[in-house]
Amino acid sequence: MAEDILLDTSAIVAFLAAEDGAEDVEKFLRAAARSSLTVYASFATVAELFAVTMKQEGRDRAEHYLSLVRAWPMSWVQSDDELCVAAGMLKGRHRMSLADAFIAATALRHGAVLVHKDPEFEPLKAELRQHTLPYKRTHG
């Protein structure tokens, strides 16, 4: 049986924008639709996805993306006190955004493999199983 996964916001954006790695995200979503694995997403992704999309493509596109993503075969994980402490511990030990700390803590809580394309998660490789999608190429 396949391992459960948690999609980071960067993986969701990769799929929506047809970036490198989108095919991996599609494979996970198809498996979830067949009930072959569980795909999780963190509540923090809602804010991140909306903010990133609104900044780059406007509010209408951000709302559209949220409605699409909400219909995917994913289990959305909300916060509670225990998750807040776990995220705080990660943020206290590693240089990362608060949203990424919540996303990583959620993956750890559910024993899920974190699917991402975000270098901020690199320092967590020893404690968090990861499936890293290709990072965006930088120019220069």
DSSP file (Angstrom, degrees, kcal/mol; ACC not computed):
  #  RESIDUE AA STRUCTURE BP1 BP2  ACC     N-H-->O    O-->H-N    N-H-->O    O-->H-N    TCO  KAPPA ALPHA  PHI   PSI    X-CA   Y-CA   Z-CA
    1    1 A M              0   0    0      0, 0.0    36,-0.1     0, 0.0    35,-0.0   0.000 360.0 360.0 360.0 140.7    0.0    0.0    0.0
    2    2 A A        -     0   0    0     34,-0.5     2,-0.2     1,-0.1    36,-0.2  -0.277 360.0-104.6 -69.6 154.4    1.3    3.5   -0.9
    3    3 A E        -     0   0    0     34,-0.1    -1,-0.1     1,-0.1   109,-0.1  -0.546  36.3-109.0 -77.8 144.3    2.3    5.9    1.8
    4    4 A D        -     0   0    0    107,-0.2   109,-2.5    -2,-0.2     2,-0.3  -0.376  39.9-156.8 -66.9 152.7    0.0    8.8    2.7
    5    5 A I  E     -ab  39 113A   0     33,-2.2    35,-2.8   107,-0.3     2,-0.4  -0.891  16.6-145.2-131.8 161.7    1.2   12.2    1.6
    6    6 A L  E     -ab  40 114A   0    107,-2.7   109,-2.8    -2,-0.3     2,-0.6  -0.997  20.5-138.8-125.6 125.9    0.7   15.8    2.5
    7    7 A L  E     - b   0 115A   0     33,-2.4    35,-0.4    -2,-0.4   109,-0.2  -0.749  13.6-146.7 -87.3 119.1    0.8   18.4   -0.3
    8    8 A D    >>  -     0   0    0    107,-2.7     4,-1.8    -2,-0.6     3,-0.6  -0.388  31.0-105.8 -70.9 160.3    2.7   21.5    0.5
    9    9 A T  H 3> S+     0   0    0      1,-0.2     4,-2.8     2,-0.2     5,-0.2   0.877 121.5  59.3 -55.9 -38.6    1.4   24.7   -1.1
   10   10 A S  H 3> S+     0   0    0      1,-0.2     4,-2.0     2,-0.2    -1,-0.2   0.852 104.9  49.2 -62.6 -34.1    4.3   24.7   -3.5
   11   11 A A  H <> S+     0   0    0     -3,-0.6     4,-1.9   104,-0.4    -1,-0.2   0.887 110.9  49.7 -70.8 -39.2    3.2   21.3   -4.8
   12   12 A I  H  X S+     0   0    0     -4,-1.8     4,-2.6     2,-0.2    -2,-0.2   0.922 112.1  47.8 -64.6 -44.3   -0.3   22.5   -5.3
   13   13 A V  H  X S+     0   0    0     -4,-2.8     4,-2.7     1,-0.2     6,-0.2   0.898 107.8  56.5 -63.2 -40.1    0.9   25.6   -7.2
   14   14 A A  H  <>S+     0   0    0     -4,-2.0     5,-2.7    -5,-0.2     8,-0.3   0.903 111.0  44.0 -58.1 -41.1    3.1   23.3   -9.3
   15   15 A F  H ><5S+     0   0    0     -4,-1.9     3,-1.2     3,-0.2    -2,-0.2   0.947 114.8  47.2 -68.8 -48.6    0.1   21.3  -10.3
   16   16 A L  H 3<5S+     0   0    0     -4,-2.6    -2,-0.2     1,-0.3    -1,-0.2   0.842 118.8  41.0 -62.8 -34.1   -2.1   24.3  -11.0
   17   17 A A  T 3<5S-     0   0    0     -4,-2.7    -1,-0.3    -5,-0.2    -2,-0.2   0.323 108.7-121.4 -97.5   6.9    0.6   26.1  -13.0
   18   18 A A  T < 5 +     0   0    0     -3,-1.2    -3,-0.2    -4,-0.2    -4,-0.1   0.885  56.9 159.6  53.5  42.7    1.7   23.0  -14.8
   19   19 A E    > < -     0   0    0     -5,-2.7     3,-2.2    -6,-0.2     4,-0.2  -0.319  54.2 -64.2 -83.1 172.6    5.3   23.4  -13.5
   20   20 A D  T 3  S+     0   0    0      1,-0.3    -1,-0.2     2,-0.1   113,-0.0  -0.373 127.7  32.5 -55.4 134.1    7.9   20.6  -13.2
   21   21 A G  T >> S+     0   0    0    112,-0.1     4,-1.6    -3,-0.1     3,-0.8   0.257  80.2 117.0  98.9 -10.9    6.6   18.0  -10.8
   22   22 A A  H <> S+     0   0    0     -3,-2.2     4,-2.5    -8,-0.3     5,-0.2   0.854  71.5  59.4 -58.5 -35.0    2.9   18.5  -11.7
   23   23 A E  H 3> S+     0   0    0     -4,-0.2     4,-1.9     1,-0.2    -1,-0.3   0.841 102.6  52.2 -65.3 -32.5    2.7   15.0  -13.0
   24   24 A D  H <> S+     0   0    0     -3,-0.8     4,-2.1     2,-0.2    -1,-0.2   0.924 109.8  48.5 -66.7 -44.1    3.7   13.6   -9.5
   25   25 A V  H  X S+     0   0    0     -4,-1.6     4,-2.4     1,-0.2    -2,-0.2   0.913 110.5  51.4 -62.3 -42.6    1.0   15.6   -7.9
   26   26 A E  H  X S+     0   0    0     -4,-2.5     4,-2.5     1,-0.2    -1,-0.2   0.904 107.6  53.2 -60.9 -41.0   -1.5   14.4  -10.4
   27   27 A K  H  X S+     0   0    0     -4,-1.9     4,-2.1     1,-0.2    -1,-0.2   0.913 110.3  47.4 -60.2 -43.7   -0.5   10.8   -9.7
   28   28 A F  H  X S+     0   0    0     -4,-2.1     4,-2.2     2,-0.2    -2,-0.2   0.909 112.0  49.3 -65.3 -42.0   -1.0   11.3   -5.9
   29   29 A L  H  X S+     0   0    0     -4,-2.4     4,-2.1     2,-0.2    -2,-0.2   0.884 110.2  50.8 -66.6 -38.0   -4.5   12.9   -6.5
   30   30 A R  H  X S+     0   0    0     -4,-2.5     4,-1.4     2,-0.2    -1,-0.2   0.908 110.5  49.7 -64.5 -40.8   -5.5   10.0   -8.8
   31   31 A A  H  <>S+     0   0    0     -4,-2.1     5,-3.1     1,-0.2     6,-0.6   0.890 110.2  50.8 -64.4 -38.9   -4.5    7.5   -6.2
   32   32 A A  H ><5S+     0   0    0     -4,-2.2     3,-1.4     1,-0.2    -1,-0.2   0.887 106.1  54.9 -65.4 -38.1   -6.4    9.4   -3.6
   33   33 A A  H 3<5S+     0   0    0     -4,-2.1    -1,-0.2     1,-0.3    -2,-0.2   0.820 109.8  47.1 -64.1 -30.0   -9.5    9.4   -5.8
   34   34 A R  T 3<5S-     0   0    0     -4,-1.4    -1,-0.3    -5,-0.1    -2,-0.2   0.393 116.6-117.9 -88.1   2.4   -9.2    5.6   -6.0
   35   35 A S  T < 5S+     0   0    0     -3,-1.4    -3,-0.2     2,-0.2    -2,-0.1   0.770  77.7 129.5  63.3  28.7   -8.7    5.4   -2.2
   36   36 A S  S   <S-     0   0    0     -5,-3.1   -34,-0.5     1,-0.2     2,-0.3   0.680  78.8  -3.4 -83.0 -19.7   -5.2    4.0   -2.7
   37   37 A L  S    S-     0   0    0     -6,-0.6     2,-0.5    -9,-0.1    -2,-0.2  -0.966  75.0-107.2-159.4 167.7   -3.7    6.6   -0.3
   38   38 A T        -     0   0    0     -2,-0.3   -33,-2.2   -36,-0.2     2,-0.5  -0.903  23.6-157.1-105.4 132.6   -4.8    9.6    1.7
   39   39 A V  E     -a    5   0A   0     -2,-0.5    36,-3.0    34,-0.5     2,-0.3  -0.942  13.9-165.8-107.2 125.1   -3.7   13.0    0.6
   40   40 A Y  E     -ac   6  75A   0    -35,-2.8   -33,-2.4    -2,-0.5     2,-0.3  -0.733   8.5-171.5-106.0 157.1   -3.6   15.7    3.3
   41   41 A A  E     - c   0  76A   0     34,-1.9    36,-2.9    -2,-0.3     2,-0.2  -0.984  22.0-122.9-143.4 146.3   -3.4   19.4    3.1
   42   42 A S  E >>  - c   0  77A   0    -35,-0.4     3,-1.7    -2,-0.3     4,-0.5  -0.603  18.7-123.5 -88.9 147.5   -2.9   21.9    5.9
   43   43 A F  H >> S+     0   0    0     34,-2.0     3,-1.1     1,-0.3     4,-0.8   0.811 111.1  68.2 -53.5 -31.1   -5.2   24.8    6.7
   44   44 A A  H 3> S+     0   0    0      1,-0.3     4,-2.2     2,-0.2    -1,-0.3   0.771  87.0  66.9 -63.9 -25.5   -2.2   27.1    6.3
   45   45 A T  H <> S+     0   0    0     -3,-1.7     4,-3.2     1,-0.2     5,-0.4   0.831  90.5  62.8 -65.4 -31.8   -2.2   26.2    2.6
   46   46 A V  H <X S+     0   0    0     -3,-1.1     4,-2.1    -4,-0.5    -1,-0.2   0.955 109.1  39.9 -57.7 -50.1   -5.5   28.1    2.1
   47   47 A A  H  X S+     0   0    0     -4,-0.8     4,-2.7     2,-0.2     5,-0.2   0.919 117.9  48.0 -66.5 -44.0   -3.9   31.4    3.2
   48   48 A E  H  X S+     0   0    0     -4,-2.2     4,-2.7     2,-0.2     5,-0.3   0.944 113.3  46.5 -63.0 -48.2   -0.6   30.7    1.3
   49   49 A L  H  X S+     0   0    0     -4,-3.2     4,-2.3     1,-0.2     5,-0.3   0.918 114.9  47.2 -61.1 -44.2   -2.3   29.7   -2.0
   50   50 A F  H  X S+     0   0    0     -4,-2.1     4,-2.8    -5,-0.4     5,-0.2   0.941 114.4  46.5 -63.3 -46.8   -4.7   32.6   -1.8
   51   51 A A  H  X S+     0   0    0     -4,-2.7     4,-2.3     2,-0.2    -2,-0.2   0.933 114.6  45.5 -62.9 -48.0   -2.0   35.1   -1.1
   52   52 A V  H  X S+     0   0    0     -4,-2.7     4,-1.9    -5,-0.2     5,-0.2   0.928 117.4  43.8 -62.5 -45.9    0.5   33.9   -3.7
   53   53 A T  H  X>S+     0   0    0     -4,-2.3     4,-3.7    -5,-0.3     5,-0.8   0.909 112.9  50.9 -69.2 -41.6   -2.2   33.7   -6.4
   54   54 A M  H  X5S+     0   0    0     -4,-2.8     4,-1.4    -5,-0.3    -1,-0.2   0.921 111.2  49.0 -61.7 -43.0   -3.8   37.0   -5.6
   55   55 A K  H  <5S+     0   0    0     -4,-2.3    -1,-0.2    -5,-0.2    -2,-0.2   0.888 123.5  30.9 -63.1 -39.6   -0.4   38.7   -5.7
   56   56 A Q  H  <5S+     0   0    0     -4,-1.9    -2,-0.2    -5,-0.2    -1,-0.2   0.824 139.6  11.9 -90.6 -33.8    0.5   37.2   -9.1
   57   57 A E  H  <5S-     0   0    0     -4,-3.7     4,-0.4    -5,-0.2    -3,-0.2   0.435 105.1-102.7-131.0  -1.5   -2.9   36.8  -10.8
   58   58 A G     X< -     0   0    0     -4,-1.4     4,-1.8    -5,-0.8    -1,-0.2  -0.110  39.3 -71.1  98.3 164.2   -5.5   38.7   -8.9
   59   59 A R  H  > S+     0   0    0      1,-0.2     4,-2.7     2,-0.2     5,-0.2   0.871 124.0  57.2 -64.7 -40.8   -8.3   37.9   -6.5
   60   60 A D  H  > S+     0   0    0      1,-0.2     4,-2.2     2,-0.2    -1,-0.2   0.923 109.9  45.2 -58.9 -44.3  -10.6   36.3   -9.0
   61   61 A R  H  > S+     0   0    0     -4,-0.4     4,-2.9     2,-0.2    -1,-0.2   0.885 111.5  53.7 -66.3 -38.3   -8.0   33.7   -9.9
   62   62 A A  H  X S+     0   0    0     -4,-1.8     4,-2.2     2,-0.2    -2,-0.2   0.924 110.6  45.9 -61.8 -44.6   -7.2   33.1   -6.2
   63   63 A E  H  X S+     0   0    0     -4,-2.7     4,-2.0     2,-0.2    -1,-0.2   0.890 112.5  51.6 -65.4 -38.7  -10.8   32.4   -5.5
   64   64 A H  H  X S+     0   0    0     -4,-2.2     4,-2.2    -5,-0.2    -2,-0.2   0.936 109.6  48.9 -62.0 -47.6  -11.0   30.1   -8.5
   65   65 A Y  H  X S+     0   0    0     -4,-2.9     4,-2.9     1,-0.2     5,-0.2   0.905 109.8  52.3 -60.7 -41.6   -8.0   28.1   -7.4
   66   66 A L  H  X S+     0   0    0     -4,-2.2     4,-2.4     1,-0.2    -1,-0.2   0.910 108.9  49.7 -62.4 -40.8   -9.3   27.7   -3.9
   67   67 A S  H  X S+     0   0    0     -4,-2.0     4,-0.7     2,-0.2    -1,-0.2   0.894 112.9  47.8 -66.5 -37.2  -12.6   26.4   -5.2
   68   68 A L  H >< S+     0   0    0     -4,-2.2     3,-1.0     1,-0.2     4,-0.4   0.958 113.7  45.9 -62.8 -50.8  -10.7   23.9   -7.5
   69   69 A V  H >< S+     0   0    0     -4,-2.9     3,-1.4     1,-0.3    -2,-0.2   0.863 105.9  59.3 -64.8 -37.6   -8.4   22.7   -4.7
   70   70 A R  H 3< S+     0   0    0     -4,-2.4    -1,-0.3     1,-0.3     4,-0.2   0.756 103.5  54.2 -62.7 -23.1  -11.3   22.3   -2.2
   71   71 A A  T << S+     0   0    0     -3,-1.0    -1,-0.3    -4,-0.7    -2,-0.2   0.549  86.4 105.3 -88.5  -8.0  -12.9   19.8   -4.6
   72   72 A W  S <  S-     0   0    0     -3,-1.4     2,-2.4    -4,-0.4    -3,-0.0  -0.301  90.7 -98.6 -69.3 157.4   -9.8   17.6   -4.8
   73   73 A P  S    S+     0   0    0      0, 0.0   -34,-0.5     0, 0.0     2,-0.3  -0.433  80.0 127.9 -77.6  70.7   -9.8   14.3   -2.9
   74   74 A M        -     0   0    0     -2,-2.4     2,-0.7    -4,-0.2   -34,-0.2  -0.920  59.9-129.6-127.2 151.2   -7.8   15.6    0.1
   75   75 A S  E     -c   40   0A   0    -36,-3.0   -34,-1.9    -2,-0.3     2,-0.5  -0.904  26.1-145.1 -98.5 116.0   -8.3   15.7    3.8
   76   76 A W  E     -c   41   0A   0     -2,-0.7     2,-0.5   -36,-0.2   -34,-0.2  -0.700  10.1-149.8 -85.0 128.6   -7.9   19.2    5.1
   77   77 A V  E     -c   42   0A   0    -36,-2.9   -34,-2.0    -2,-0.5     2,-0.2  -0.874   8.9-156.7-104.5 123.1   -6.3   19.3    8.6
   78   78 A Q        -     0   0    0     -2,-0.5     2,-0.1   -36,-0.2     5,-0.1  -0.500  24.4 -99.0 -92.2 165.2   -7.3   22.2   10.9
   79   79 A S        +     0   0    0     -2,-0.2     2,-0.3     4,-0.1    -1,-0.1  -0.421  38.7 169.9 -84.2 158.0   -5.1   23.5   13.7
   80   80 A D     >  -     0   0    0     -2,-0.1     4,-2.3     1,-0.0     5,-0.2  -0.896  51.9 -85.7-150.6 178.0   -5.4   22.8   17.4
   81   81 A D  H  > S+     0   0    0     -2,-0.3     4,-2.2     1,-0.2     5,-0.2   0.894 125.4  51.5 -59.7 -41.8   -3.3   23.5   20.5
   82   82 A E  H  > S+     0   0    0      1,-0.2     4,-2.3     2,-0.2    -1,-0.2   0.906 111.1  47.1 -63.5 -42.0   -1.1   20.4   20.0
   83   83 A L  H  > S+     0   0    0      2,-0.2     4,-2.7     1,-0.2     5,-0.2   0.875 109.2  55.5 -67.7 -36.4   -0.4   21.2   16.4
   84   84 A C  H  X S+     0   0    0     -4,-2.3     4,-2.5     2,-0.2    -2,-0.2   0.918 109.7  45.8 -60.6 -43.7    0.4   24.8   17.4
   85   85 A V  H  X S+     0   0    0     -4,-2.2     4,-2.4     2,-0.2    -2,-0.2   0.921 112.8  50.0 -66.4 -43.2    3.0   23.6   19.8
   86   86 A A  H  X S+     0   0    0     -4,-2.3     4,-2.0     2,-0.2    -2,-0.2   0.914 113.2  46.3 -61.9 -42.5    4.5   21.2   17.3
   87   87 A A  H  X S+     0   0    0     -4,-2.7     4,-2.7     1,-0.2     5,-0.2   0.899 111.3  52.6 -65.9 -40.5    4.7   23.9   14.7
   88   88 A G  H  X S+     0   0    0     -4,-2.5     4,-2.3    -5,-0.2    -2,-0.2   0.881 107.7  51.6 -62.4 -38.6    6.2   26.3   17.2
   89   89 A M  H  X S+     0   0    0     -4,-2.4     4,-1.5     2,-0.2    -1,-0.2   0.925 111.4  47.0 -64.1 -44.2    8.9   23.7   18.1
   90   90 A L  H  X S+     0   0    0     -4,-2.0     4,-2.0     1,-0.2     3,-0.3   0.931 113.9  47.1 -62.9 -45.1    9.8   23.3   14.4
   91   91 A K  H  < S+     0   0    0     -4,-2.7     5,-0.3     1,-0.2    -1,-0.2   0.856 110.4  53.7 -66.1 -34.0    9.9   27.1   13.9
   92   92 A G  H  < S+     0   0    0     -4,-2.3    -1,-0.2    -5,-0.2    -2,-0.2   0.793 116.5  37.6 -69.2 -28.2   12.0   27.5   17.0
   93   93 A R  H  < S+     0   0    0     -4,-1.5     2,-0.3    -3,-0.3    -2,-0.2   0.692 120.6  40.9 -94.7 -22.3   14.6   24.9   15.8
   94   94 A H  S  < S-     0   0    0     -4,-2.0     2,-1.0    -5,-0.2    -1,-0.1  -0.917  81.3-112.1-132.3 152.3   14.6   25.8   12.1
   95   95 A R        +     0   0    0     -2,-0.3     2,-0.3    25,-0.1    -3,-0.1  -0.738  68.4 121.4 -83.0 103.6   14.6   28.9    9.9
   96   96 A M        -     0   0    0     -2,-1.0    -2,-0.1    -5,-0.3     2,-0.0  -0.984  64.4 -89.9-158.7 160.5   11.2   28.6    8.2
   97   97 A S     >  -     0   0    0     -2,-0.3     4,-2.0     1,-0.1     5,-0.1  -0.323  38.0-116.1 -70.4 159.4    7.9   30.5    7.8
   98   98 A L  H  > S+     0   0    0      2,-0.2     4,-2.2     1,-0.2     5,-0.2   0.895 116.9  53.8 -63.4 -39.9    5.1   29.9   10.3
   99   99 A A  H  > S+     0   0    0      1,-0.2     4,-2.4     2,-0.2    -1,-0.2   0.930 109.0  48.1 -60.9 -45.1    3.0   28.4    7.5
  100  100 A D  H  > S+     0   0    0      1,-0.2     4,-2.8     2,-0.2    -1,-0.2   0.857 108.4  55.1 -65.0 -33.8    5.7   25.9    6.5
  101  101 A A  H  X S+     0   0    0     -4,-2.0     4,-2.5     2,-0.2    -1,-0.2   0.918 110.0  46.2 -63.5 -42.7    6.1   25.0   10.2
  102  102 A F  H  X S+     0   0    0     -4,-2.2     4,-2.2     2,-0.2    -2,-0.2   0.911 112.9  50.0 -64.4 -41.9    2.4   24.2   10.4
  103  103 A I  H  X S+     0   0    0     -4,-2.4     4,-2.0     2,-0.2    -2,-0.2   0.931 113.5  45.0 -63.9 -45.6    2.6   22.2    7.1
  104  104 A A  H  X S+     0   0    0     -4,-2.8     4,-2.4     1,-0.2    -2,-0.2   0.913 112.4  51.5 -65.0 -42.5    5.6   20.2    8.3
  105  105 A A  H  X S+     0   0    0     -4,-2.5     4,-2.5     1,-0.2    -1,-0.2   0.869 109.0  52.0 -62.3 -36.2    4.0   19.6   11.7
  106  106 A T  H  X S+     0   0    0     -4,-2.2     4,-1.8     2,-0.2     6,-0.2   0.915 108.9  49.3 -66.5 -43.5    0.9   18.3   10.0
  107  107 A A  H  X>S+     0   0    0     -4,-2.0     5,-2.4     1,-0.2     4,-0.5   0.920 112.7  48.1 -61.6 -43.3    2.8   15.9    7.9
  108  108 A L  H ><5S+     0   0    0     -4,-2.4     3,-1.1     1,-0.2    -2,-0.2   0.919 108.4  54.4 -62.9 -43.7    4.6   14.6   11.0
  109  109 A R  H 3<5S+     0   0    0     -4,-2.5    -1,-0.2     1,-0.3    -2,-0.2   0.885 116.1  37.9 -57.1 -40.2    1.4   14.2   12.9
  110  110 A H  H 3<5S-     0   0    0     -4,-1.8    -1,-0.3    -5,-0.1    -2,-0.2   0.378 107.0-121.3 -95.9   4.2   -0.1   12.1   10.2
  111  111 A G  T <<5 +     0   0    0     -3,-1.1  -107,-0.2    -4,-0.5     2,-0.2   0.824  62.5 153.2  60.9  30.5    3.1   10.2    9.3
  112  112 A A      < -     0   0    0     -5,-2.4     2,-0.5    -6,-0.2  -107,-0.3  -0.588  51.7-113.0 -95.6 152.8    2.7   11.5    5.8
  113  113 A V  E     -b    5   0A   0   -109,-2.5  -107,-2.7    -2,-0.2     2,-0.6  -0.724  33.4-128.8 -79.8 128.0    5.4   12.1    3.2
  114  114 A L  E     -bd   6 130A   0     15,-2.7    17,-2.9    -2,-0.5     2,-0.6  -0.712  18.6-158.8 -83.6 120.8    5.7   15.8    2.5
  115  115 A V  E     +bd   7 131A   0   -109,-2.8  -107,-2.7    -2,-0.6  -104,-0.4  -0.891  35.3 131.2-100.4 122.1    5.5   16.6   -1.2
  116  116 A H  E     - d   0 132A   0     15,-1.8    17,-3.8    -2,-0.6  -109,-0.0  -0.942  56.1-144.9-157.7 172.2    7.0   20.0   -2.0
  117  117 A K        +     0   0    0     -2,-0.3    19,-0.3    15,-0.2    15,-0.1  -0.280  64.8 116.6-139.1  48.4    9.4   22.1   -4.0
  118  118 A D    >   -     0   0    0      1,-0.1     3,-2.0    17,-0.1     4,-0.2  -0.964  55.5-152.8-125.8 114.0   10.5   24.4   -1.2
  119  119 A P  G >  S+     0   0    0      0, 0.0     3,-1.6     0, 0.0    -1,-0.1   0.683  88.0  80.4 -60.5 -17.1   14.1   24.6    0.0
  120  120 A E  G 3  S+     0   0    0      1,-0.3     4,-0.1     2,-0.1   -25,-0.1   0.763  88.3  56.7 -60.0 -23.1   12.9   25.7    3.4
  121  121 A F  G X  S+     0   0    0     -3,-2.0     3,-1.9     1,-0.2    -1,-0.3   0.587  79.1  93.1 -85.9  -9.3   12.1   22.0    4.2
  122  122 A E  G X  S+     0   0    0     -3,-1.6     3,-1.9     1,-0.3    -1,-0.2   0.885  79.5  56.8 -51.7 -46.1   15.7   20.8    3.4
  123  123 A P  G 3  S+     0   0    0      0, 0.0     3,-0.4     0, 0.0    -1,-0.3   0.669 100.9  60.5 -63.5 -13.3   16.8   21.0    7.1
  124  124 A L  G X>  +     0   0    0     -3,-1.9     4,-2.2     1,-0.2     3,-1.4   0.370  69.2 106.7 -93.4   5.1   14.0   18.7    8.1
  125  125 A K  T <4 S+     0   0    0     -3,-1.9    -1,-0.2     1,-0.3     5,-0.1   0.806  76.1  55.4 -57.2 -31.2   15.1   15.7    6.0
  126  126 A A  T 34 S+     0   0    0     -3,-0.4    -1,-0.3    -4,-0.2    -2,-0.1   0.779 121.5  26.8 -72.8 -25.8   16.3   13.8    9.1
  127  127 A E  T <4 S+     0   0    0     -3,-1.4     2,-0.4     1,-0.2    -2,-0.2   0.550 118.6  53.7-113.8  -9.7   13.0   14.0   10.8
  128  128 A L  S  < S-     0   0    0     -4,-2.2     2,-0.2    -7,-0.1    -1,-0.2  -0.980  75.4-129.4-135.3 122.3   10.4   14.3    8.0
  129  129 A R        -     0   0    0     -2,-0.4   -15,-2.7   -17,-0.2     2,-0.4  -0.498  37.2-170.3 -68.8 135.6   10.0   12.0    5.0
  130  130 A Q  E     -d  114   0A   0    -17,-0.2     2,-0.5    -2,-0.2   -15,-0.2  -0.959  32.4-160.1-135.4 146.9    9.9   14.1    1.8
  131  131 A H  E     -d  115   0A   0    -17,-2.9   -15,-1.8    -2,-0.4     2,-0.6  -0.950  29.0-155.6-119.8 103.9    9.2   13.8   -1.9
  132  132 A T  E     -d  116   0A   0     -2,-0.5   -15,-0.2   -17,-0.2     3,-0.1  -0.725   1.6-152.4 -91.5 123.0   10.9   16.8   -3.4
  133  133 A L        -     0   0    0    -17,-3.8  -112,-0.1    -2,-0.6     2,-0.1  -0.471  45.0 -72.3 -81.1 161.0    9.7   18.1   -6.7
  134  134 A P        -     0   0    0      0, 0.0    -1,-0.1     0, 0.0     3,-0.1  -0.334  52.9-124.5 -59.7 130.1   12.1   19.9   -9.0
  135  135 A Y        -     0   0    0      1,-0.1     2,-0.1    -3,-0.1   -17,-0.1  -0.379  32.6 -95.2 -69.4 152.7   13.0   23.3   -7.7
  136  136 A K        -     0   0    0    -19,-0.3     2,-0.2     1,-0.1    -1,-0.1  -0.448  42.8-113.3 -66.3 140.5   12.4   26.3  -10.0
  137  137 A R        -     0   0    0     -2,-0.1     2,-0.4    -3,-0.1    -1,-0.1  -0.556  27.1-143.9 -75.1 138.9   15.5   27.3  -11.9
  138  138 A T        -     0   0    0     -2,-0.2     2,-0.3    -3,-0.0    -1,-0.0  -0.835  11.4-130.5-103.7 145.3   16.9   30.7  -11.0
  139  139 A H              0   0    0     -2,-0.4     0, 0.0     1,-0.2     0, 0.0  -0.693 360.0 360.0 -92.9 143.6   18.4   32.9  -13.5
  140  140 A G              0   0    0     -2,-0.3    -1,-0.2     0, 0.0    -2,-0.0   0.403 360.0 360.0 116.5 360.0   21.8   34.5  -13.0
